[in-house]
Structure formats: C-alpha cells, structure tokens
Amino acid sequence: MAFTYRIESANEIHRDPGGHYHHWTILSGDLLDGTMLRGEYMLIPANDGRVMVARMLDFFRRPFKIQGAEVSADSDDRHLAVVTWHPVPREEQILSDSIATLCPRETYDRVVLETLERDPVSYLHCTDCMPDIHDIPEARLIIQRLQTHPDPRVARMAKFWTDYWQRQNPDR
C-alpha cells in the first residue's frame, strides 16, 4: 500500500538482546498519508541525493507500544517510529525532514545493485544489513566478483556470504 512518511530523525541501534547481536535503524516521524505494512520496503532519501531502501520490521507509537502488522494515517496520533533492517540504512546518511515512500520492487532491485557496487561494506558487514537478494541474480554475481576485491575486508566479507549461501543451498 502507498504511504507518505516524514522522517524527523533516525537512530542506529546496535544491541545484543539475549546473546544475539542485532542492528536496526529506528526512524521517527509522522505518517502523513496511507498505510504502512510490516515487511514491505521503504525508499529513504539520503544526504547525498541518492536513495536507500529498508524493510519495515515494526511500528511504535507513544508510549512505545508495538502497533501490529500495519499502521494507517487515519489514526489521531500520526507520530510513529519505524524499525528498519534488511538492509539497515546508516543514521548519518538519512536526510532528516525528508519524505519516505513505499519502494516498488524494480526500484528496490536497482538500489540494491547500485549500493553493492558503490559501497559493498554497507550491506556485507552483518546479517541484519544484508538485503534480500534471493530474487536478484545480479546481486549474487556482484558478491562473487567482490571476493577478488583489492580491499581484503571486502573480499573476506564477500567470501563469507558466498560460502554461507552455498551451505544454505548446496544444490545451487
């Protein structure tokens, strides 16, 4: 469903609840129009004029109550916190006082591929930041190619993901 969400601020969270590390970005702002659904992707404006994508994981309203699988602008309280991940947008890259919208699949695929080429570490460094790329064959090819990247950190992370997917899907 379409929506218009004005981002006031963002907070990147690194936590280890119950012994499991997680990485999220929580957006704070106002749902101006439409309905947001958990699991859908949003398009987030970046400070450099580009856009980022993120999956919506949860929604909170004051006093920090989880809102369920969807939230609508027809509520009296339009102020809303949105927990995002897969991928996690970096707090310092998010353009504050900007408008986030629903991200169509074609745009999601394009942004993921562009980001893998331009800034692979932003996705490869942890499992919460890795976008869903199961339906983007070009993304796996990029990551396989990154195994020979001149930066050893990038090459090591790309090898980790290639090996991980091979273990998950040995028939591929």
Residue frames as qw, qx, qy, qz and C-alpha x, y, z in Angstrom:
[[0.000, 0.890, 0.457, 0.000, 0.00, 0.00, 0.00],
 [0.375, 0.578, -0.039, 0.723, 1.22, 3.52, -0.68],
 [0.480, -0.765, -0.316, 0.292, 2.22, 5.89, 2.11],
 [0.288, 0.741, -0.162, 0.584, 3.93, 9.20, 2.81],
 [0.734, -0.566, -0.250, 0.280, 6.14, 9.26, 5.91],
 [0.161, 0.890, -0.216, 0.367, 8.04, 12.38, 7.01],
 [0.807, -0.115, -0.366, 0.448, 11.33, 11.46, 8.70],
 [0.249, -0.951, 0.065, -0.172, 12.25, 13.76, 11.59],
 [0.196, -0.723, 0.656, -0.092, 15.20, 11.79, 12.92],
 [0.899, 0.153, -0.406, -0.063, 16.96, 8.44, 12.82],
 [0.445, -0.662, 0.571, -0.196, 18.77, 6.37, 15.42],
 [0.696, 0.316, -0.643, -0.058, 21.01, 3.46, 14.51],
 [0.724, -0.503, 0.337, -0.331, 20.88, 0.71, 17.12],
 [0.560, 0.337, -0.751, 0.096, 23.49, -1.99, 17.81],
 [0.619, -0.444, 0.391, -0.517, 22.28, -4.36, 20.54],
 [0.351, 0.197, -0.915, 0.014, 22.82, -7.85, 21.84],
 [0.659, -0.268, 0.237, -0.661, 19.47, -8.82, 23.39],
 [0.931, -0.111, 0.261, -0.231, 19.59, -12.32, 24.81],
 [0.620, -0.367, 0.602, 0.344, 23.03, -13.05, 23.39],
 [0.587, 0.442, 0.552, 0.394, 22.18, -12.34, 19.74],
 [0.181, -0.352, 0.131, 0.909, 23.60, -9.24, 18.06],
 [0.349, 0.703, 0.602, 0.148, 21.12, -7.15, 16.07],
 [0.216, -0.201, 0.165, 0.941, 21.45, -3.98, 14.04],
 [0.177, 0.735, 0.649, 0.088, 18.48, -1.71, 13.25],
 [0.099, 0.097, 0.003, 0.990, 17.73, 1.88, 12.36],
 [0.001, 0.653, 0.712, -0.258, 14.70, 3.43, 14.01],
 [0.094, 0.352, 0.286, 0.886, 13.10, 6.28, 12.09],
 [0.036, -0.551, -0.609, 0.569, 10.99, 8.78, 13.99],
 [0.037, 0.011, -0.332, -0.943, 8.44, 10.92, 12.19],
 [0.501, 0.310, 0.388, -0.709, 4.86, 11.34, 11.05],
 [0.294, 0.259, 0.860, 0.327, 2.78, 9.10, 8.83],
 [0.174, 0.286, -0.036, -0.942, 1.15, 11.76, 6.68],
 [0.698, 0.286, -0.156, -0.638, -0.84, 9.58, 4.32],
 [0.696, 0.264, -0.628, -0.226, -1.62, 5.95, 3.54],
 [0.897, -0.379, 0.149, -0.172, -0.85, 2.67, 5.25],
 [0.161, 0.633, -0.756, 0.053, 2.48, 1.06, 6.12],
 [0.966, -0.102, -0.115, -0.209, 2.74, -2.74, 6.22],
 [0.547, -0.596, 0.582, 0.078, 5.33, -4.73, 8.15],
 [0.742, 0.019, 0.607, 0.282, 7.69, -6.50, 5.75],
 [0.535, 0.791, 0.232, 0.185, 7.30, -4.01, 2.91],
 [0.619, -0.032, 0.040, 0.783, 10.19, -1.86, 1.71],
 [0.025, 0.948, 0.210, -0.238, 10.52, 1.87, 2.00],
 [0.589, 0.513, 0.062, 0.622, 12.50, 4.31, -0.10],
 [0.458, -0.785, -0.170, 0.381, 14.52, 6.67, 2.13],
 [0.388, 0.880, -0.091, 0.257, 16.18, 9.88, 0.85],
 [0.791, -0.232, -0.111, 0.555, 19.92, 10.11, 1.57],
 [0.234, -0.825, 0.013, 0.515, 22.03, 13.19, 2.31],
 [0.319, -0.340, 0.563, 0.682, 24.00, 12.75, -0.93],
 [0.465, 0.367, -0.236, -0.770, 20.91, 12.97, -3.16],
 [0.339, 0.069, -0.905, -0.248, 20.66, 9.22, -3.63],
 [0.751, -0.329, -0.001, -0.572, 18.05, 6.95, -2.07],
 [0.024, -0.272, 0.934, -0.230, 18.31, 3.97, 0.27],
 [0.706, -0.218, -0.481, -0.472, 15.99, 1.04, 0.80],
 [0.080, -0.229, 0.827, -0.507, 14.99, -0.73, 4.01],
 [0.441, -0.352, -0.791, -0.237, 12.43, -3.28, 5.15],
 [0.416, -0.498, 0.193, -0.736, 9.92, -2.18, 7.76],
 [0.371, 0.037, -0.897, 0.239, 10.20, -4.53, 10.74],
 [0.262, -0.553, -0.720, 0.326, 7.98, -2.91, 13.41],
 [0.044, -0.625, -0.185, -0.757, 5.97, 0.19, 14.25],
 [0.367, -0.386, -0.622, 0.574, 5.71, 2.02, 17.58],
 [0.115, -0.750, -0.206, -0.618, 3.52, 4.87, 18.77],
 [0.034, -0.372, 0.542, -0.753, 3.80, 6.73, 22.06],
 [0.343, -0.791, 0.502, -0.077, 4.20, 5.46, 24.72],
 [0.107, 0.499, -0.846, -0.157, 6.28, 2.97, 22.71],
 [0.722, 0.103, 0.607, -0.314, 3.57, 0.40, 22.08],
 [0.187, -0.084, 0.832, 0.516, 4.00, -2.00, 19.17],
 [0.464, 0.309, 0.028, -0.830, 1.29, -1.33, 16.63],
 [0.793, 0.258, 0.525, -0.170, 0.90, -4.63, 14.81],
 [0.643, 0.131, 0.581, 0.482, 1.39, -5.59, 11.17],
 [0.267, 0.537, 0.387, 0.701, 0.09, -2.33, 9.70],
 [0.141, -0.553, -0.356, 0.739, -0.42, 1.30, 10.63],
 [0.268, 0.670, 0.528, 0.448, -2.56, 3.93, 8.94],
 [0.178, 0.180, -0.074, 0.965, -2.50, 7.70, 8.76],
 [0.394, -0.559, -0.419, -0.597, -6.16, 7.83, 9.79],
 [0.595, -0.427, -0.550, 0.401, -5.14, 7.48, 13.46],
 [0.194, -0.970, -0.134, -0.051, -5.37, 10.52, 15.74],
 [0.462, -0.740, 0.388, 0.297, -1.67, 10.13, 16.56],
 [0.770, 0.630, -0.105, 0.009, 0.31, 10.25, 13.33],
 [0.042, -0.769, 0.631, -0.097, 3.68, 10.29, 15.11],
 [0.995, 0.027, 0.027, -0.088, 5.29, 6.94, 14.51],
 [0.239, -0.653, 0.697, 0.173, 8.60, 5.16, 14.99],
 [0.908, 0.352, -0.131, -0.187, 9.54, 2.67, 12.26],
 [0.590, -0.504, 0.604, 0.181, 12.14, -0.03, 12.93],
 [0.714, 0.627, -0.223, -0.218, 14.06, -0.88, 9.73],
 [0.498, -0.476, 0.695, 0.206, 16.52, -3.57, 8.66],
 [0.621, 0.139, 0.721, 0.275, 17.48, -5.84, 5.75],
 [0.605, 0.203, -0.320, 0.701, 19.16, -3.57, 4.81],
 [0.376, -0.746, -0.344, 0.430, 19.81, -1.13, 7.65],
 [0.337, 0.815, 0.059, 0.468, 20.18, 2.47, 6.46],
 [0.544, -0.064, -0.357, 0.756, 23.01, 4.31, 8.19],
 [0.185, -0.801, -0.445, 0.355, 21.83, 7.03, 10.54],
 [0.231, -0.593, 0.152, 0.756, 24.28, 9.64, 9.27],
 [0.160, 0.026, 0.683, 0.712, 23.22, 9.07, 5.65],
 [0.045, 0.648, 0.758, 0.063, 19.48, 9.65, 6.17],
 [0.052, 0.341, 0.129, 0.930, 18.20, 13.04, 5.09],
 [0.043, -0.422, -0.709, 0.563, 16.23, 14.44, 8.02],
 [0.326, 0.562, 0.249, -0.718, 12.95, 16.22, 7.41],
 [0.204, 0.251, -0.715, -0.620, 12.54, 14.20, 4.21],
 [0.792, 0.102, 0.125, -0.588, 9.74, 12.05, 2.81],
 [0.169, -0.196, 0.958, 0.123, 9.97, 8.24, 2.69],
 [0.717, 0.206, -0.103, -0.658, 7.58, 6.29, 0.48],
 [0.909, 0.032, 0.407, -0.084, 6.76, 2.73, -0.50],
 [0.069, -0.582, 0.681, 0.438, 9.56, 1.22, -2.58],
 [0.870, 0.345, -0.068, -0.346, 8.48, -0.66, -5.73],
 [0.916, -0.160, 0.321, 0.182, 10.31, -3.93, -6.40],
 [0.705, 0.574, 0.069, 0.410, 12.09, -2.65, -9.51],
 [0.003, -0.887, 0.239, -0.396, 13.46, 0.32, -7.57],
 [0.754, -0.565, 0.328, -0.071, 14.49, -1.94, -4.69],
 [0.918, 0.127, 0.219, 0.304, 16.47, -4.18, -7.05],
 [0.478, 0.745, -0.033, 0.465, 18.16, -1.19, -8.73],
 [0.262, -0.860, 0.283, -0.333, 19.14, 0.47, -5.42],
 [0.870, -0.383, 0.306, 0.052, 20.50, -2.80, -4.01],
 [0.843, 0.320, 0.155, 0.402, 22.67, -3.38, -7.09],
 [0.248, 0.838, -0.109, 0.473, 23.94, 0.22, -7.12],
 [0.494, -0.780, 0.302, -0.239, 24.81, 0.06, -3.42],
 [0.936, -0.168, 0.246, 0.186, 26.62, -3.27, -3.76],
 [0.693, 0.514, 0.061, 0.502, 28.78, -1.72, -6.49],
 [0.083, 0.821, -0.112, 0.554, 29.37, 1.62, -4.75],
 [0.261, -0.571, 0.540, -0.561, 29.53, 0.71, -1.04],
 [0.713, -0.041, -0.682, -0.158, 29.56, -3.08, -0.54],
 [0.262, 0.063, -0.747, 0.608, 30.58, -2.90, 3.12],
 [0.400, -0.123, 0.212, -0.883, 27.27, -1.21, 4.00],
 [0.853, -0.034, -0.194, -0.483, 25.48, -4.48, 3.18],
 [0.777, 0.205, -0.588, 0.086, 28.12, -7.17, 3.70],
 [0.100, 0.479, -0.640, 0.593, 29.23, -6.35, 7.25],
 [0.277, -0.037, 0.803, -0.526, 26.36, -8.06, 9.14],
 [0.064, 0.304, 0.928, 0.204, 23.33, -10.29, 8.58],
 [0.102, 0.717, 0.546, -0.422, 20.83, -7.56, 9.57],
 [0.086, 0.685, -0.191, -0.698, 22.25, -5.25, 6.90],
 [0.153, -0.074, 0.841, 0.513, 22.25, -7.75, 4.06],
 [0.557, 0.222, -0.019, -0.801, 19.24, -7.07, 1.83],
 [0.764, 0.196, 0.598, -0.140, 17.01, -9.80, 0.48],
 [0.200, 0.597, -0.536, -0.563, 18.70, -10.69, -2.77],
 [0.571, 0.049, 0.819, -0.009, 17.21, -14.13, -3.43],
 [0.574, 0.654, 0.493, -0.010, 15.36, -12.81, -6.49],
 [0.219, 0.934, -0.219, -0.181, 18.22, -10.63, -7.77],
 [0.949, 0.081, 0.092, 0.291, 20.68, -12.95, -9.56],
 [0.443, 0.733, -0.151, 0.493, 22.90, -9.99, -10.49],
 [0.408, -0.809, 0.281, -0.317, 23.48, -9.29, -6.78],
 [0.905, -0.299, 0.284, 0.100, 24.98, -12.70, -6.15],
 [0.775, 0.459, 0.064, 0.430, 27.22, -12.26, -9.19],
 [0.067, 0.865, -0.209, 0.451, 28.45, -8.93, -7.82],
 [0.646, -0.658, 0.340, -0.185, 29.18, -10.51, -4.43],
 [0.949, 0.025, 0.200, 0.244, 31.02, -13.41, -6.05],
 [0.556, 0.666, -0.044, 0.496, 33.11, -10.89, -8.00],
 [0.241, -0.875, 0.216, -0.361, 33.82, -8.94, -4.80],
 [0.919, -0.353, 0.097, 0.144, 35.76, -11.96, -3.48],
 [0.739, 0.166, 0.092, 0.646, 38.69, -10.63, -5.50],
 [0.028, -0.974, -0.112, -0.197, 38.25, -7.02, -4.36],
 [0.497, 0.504, -0.402, 0.580, 41.56, -5.21, -3.60],
 [0.353, -0.544, 0.405, -0.644, 40.34, -4.36, -0.08],
 [0.287, 0.092, -0.946, 0.119, 40.89, -7.59, 1.90],
 [0.276, 0.155, 0.647, -0.694, 37.99, -6.76, 4.24],
 [0.636, 0.339, -0.075, -0.689, 35.53, -6.56, 1.33],
 [0.532, 0.302, -0.757, -0.230, 36.94, -9.75, -0.22],
 [0.071, 0.053, -0.916, 0.392, 36.65, -11.59, 3.12],
 [0.444, 0.243, 0.465, -0.726, 33.03, -10.47, 3.65],
 [0.647, 0.366, -0.334, -0.579, 32.09, -11.43, 0.08],
 [0.393, 0.215, -0.894, -0.013, 33.63, -14.88, 0.57],
 [0.192, 0.057, 0.785, -0.586, 31.67, -15.30, 3.82],
 [0.595, 0.330, 0.205, -0.703, 28.36, -14.59, 2.03],
 [0.599, 0.374, -0.591, -0.390, 29.19, -16.80, -0.95],
 [0.236, 0.141, -0.939, 0.206, 30.10, -19.69, 1.39],
 [0.334, 0.130, 0.613, -0.704, 27.03, -19.04, 3.54],
 [0.679, 0.331, -0.063, -0.653, 24.66, -19.25, 0.57],
 [0.520, 0.315, -0.773, -0.179, 26.40, -22.39, -0.66],
 [0.019, 0.040, -0.907, 0.419, 25.87, -24.04, 2.74],
 [0.466, 0.255, 0.426, -0.732, 22.20, -22.98, 2.74],
 [0.780, 0.493, 0.065, -0.380, 21.58, -24.19, -0.84],
 [0.471, -0.431, 0.701, 0.319, 24.14, -26.91, -1.65],
 [0.635, 0.391, 0.646, 0.165, 22.25, -27.87, -4.84],
 [0.327, 0.929, 0.104, -0.139, 22.78, -24.45, -6.46]]
